[in-house]
Amino acid sequence: MEQFRGKIEVRLQNEGSKSEGYYAFLVDAEGGGDVKLSREGAYPAGDPFFAELDGREVVLTGEMSHGWLVVQSIDETTEKS
């Protein structure tokens, strides 16, 4: 497992398609740009787990898989900015 630090941002993606929805990203993930977030067994569009963390600076533990960061845990958060 790796740790990733950044700010969670929920954005509308794939507008007008079957996969349209709000997806979570880890923004500015340690200088590596934006990383798409998901959880094992959960559909990433509209995941309420990430919606509650929108705008927070976090440290996530997880693994990269097929261009997504599959989040196992959140190790630290600060107040919403």
C-alpha positions in Angstrom: 0.0 0.0 0.0 1.1 3.5 -0.8 0.2 6.8 0.8 -1.1 9.8 -1.3 -1.5 13.3 -0.1 -3.8 15.9 -1.7 -7.2 17.5 -1.7 -10.4 15.6 -2.6 -12.5 17.3 -5.2 -15.8 15.9 -6.5 -16.6 16.8 -10.1 -19.3 16.1 -12.7 -17.7 13.9 -15.4 -18.9 12.3 -18.7 -21.8 14.7 -19.1 -24.4 13.4 -21.5 -23.2 9.8 -21.4 -24.4 6.7 -19.5 -21.5 7.1 -17.1 -22.3 10.7 -16.2 -22.0 11.4 -12.6 -20.0 13.0 -9.8 -16.6 11.4 -9.4 -13.9 12.0 -6.8 -10.4 13.0 -7.6 -7.3 13.5 -5.4 -6.1 16.9 -6.7 -2.4 17.7 -6.9 -1.5 14.3 -5.6 2.1 15.1 -4.5 2.8 17.0 -7.7 1.6 14.1 -9.9 -1.6 15.8 -11.0 -5.2 14.6 -10.4 -5.9 11.0 -9.6 -9.3 9.4 -9.9 -10.6 7.7 -6.7 -12.6 4.6 -6.1 -13.2 2.1 -3.4 -13.2 -1.7 -3.7 -16.7 -3.0 -4.5 -18.2 0.5 -4.8 -19.3 2.2 -8.1 -17.2 5.4 -8.3 -20.0 7.7 -9.6 -21.9 9.4 -6.7 -20.0 7.5 -4.0 -21.3 9.2 -0.8 -18.1 8.3 1.0 -16.1 10.8 -1.1 -18.9 13.4 -1.3 -18.6 13.9 2.5 -14.8 14.7 2.0 -15.1 17.1 -0.8 -12.7 20.0 -0.3 -10.6 18.4 2.4 -6.9 17.9 2.5 -6.2 14.2 3.2 -3.7 11.4 3.2 -5.1 8.3 1.6 -3.7 4.8 1.7 -4.3 2.6 -1.3 -3.1 1.1 -4.5 -3.2 2.3 -8.1 -5.2 0.0 -10.4 -6.0 0.7 -14.1 -5.6 4.5 -13.7 -7.6 4.7 -10.4 -6.5 5.0 -6.8 -8.4 2.3 -4.9 -8.6 3.8 -1.5 -8.2 1.5 1.5 -8.2 4.1 4.3 -8.0 7.8 5.1 -5.1 8.3 7.5 -5.6 12.0 8.2 -7.9 14.9 7.4 -7.9 18.6 8.1 -10.8 21.0 8.2 -12.6 21.7 5.0 -11.1 24.6 3.1 
